[in-house]
Every structure is written in C-alpha cells, then in structure tokens.
C-alpha cells in the first residue's frame, strides 16, 4: 500500500501547489501556463489523476482484506 500511496501523494501535492500559487510564481517553471484554458485543463486533469490513483489503491487494498 505504501508503494501505491507515494505516487498518489506526489500527484496530489503537485496539484495543490499548482492551484494555490499565483500564476506569476509558476510561469517560469510551467511555460504552458500563459494559455489559461490549457492551464485550467491540465490542473483539472492532474487533480482527477490523483483522485483516481487514490481510489484505486484504497479499493484494491479493501478487497484484499
């Protein structure tokens, strides 16, 4: 369970940082951020990926017990 949790936590933490920082702070690291629709799209996809990884890991381990 620890192995599956590490990618989920990493992706979730990345998503939180991307959604809580100002655009000016992130624009040097993420060049695609200047395009607002793409930035919103990528942020939503990253949040959904983190949620999906977490749900799959929890479901997998719940069924094993």
WOJOMO-V596992 format. One record per residue. OMEGA is omega in radians with two decimals (none if undefined). D_CENTER is the distance of its C-alpha to the mean C-alpha in Angstrom with 2 decimals. Layout:
OMEGA:D_CENTER
OMEGA:D_CENTER
This chain:
-3.14:18.53
-3.11:17.57
3.13:16.64
-3.10:14.21
-3.10:12.75
3.08:12.05
-3.14:9.38
-3.14:7.69
3.13:8.26
3.14:7.33
3.13:3.74
3.13:4.07
3.10:6.55
3.13:5.41
3.14:3.96
3.13:7.24
-3.13:9.16
-3.12:8.70
-3.09:9.79
3.13:12.49
3.08:14.17
-3.11:16.93
-3.12:16.96
3.14:19.81
-3.07:18.04
-3.01:15.24
3.12:17.61
-3.13:19.16
-3.06:16.05
-3.06:14.61
-3.13:17.74
-3.08:16.36
-3.14:15.55
3.09:19.24
-2.99:18.94
3.14:17.69
3.12:17.17
3.13:15.14
3.12:12.93
3.14:12.48
-3.13:12.00
3.14:9.26
3.12:7.33
3.12:8.16
3.14:7.42
3.10:3.75
3.11:4.20
3.11:6.91
3.12:5.93
3.12:4.65
3.14:7.77
3.11:9.75
-3.13:9.61
-3.14:10.64
3.13:13.27
-3.14:14.65
-3.14:15.11
3.14:16.78
3.13:18.86
-3.08:19.99
3.07:21.18
3.14:22.75
-3.13:24.80
-3.07:26.00
none:27.72
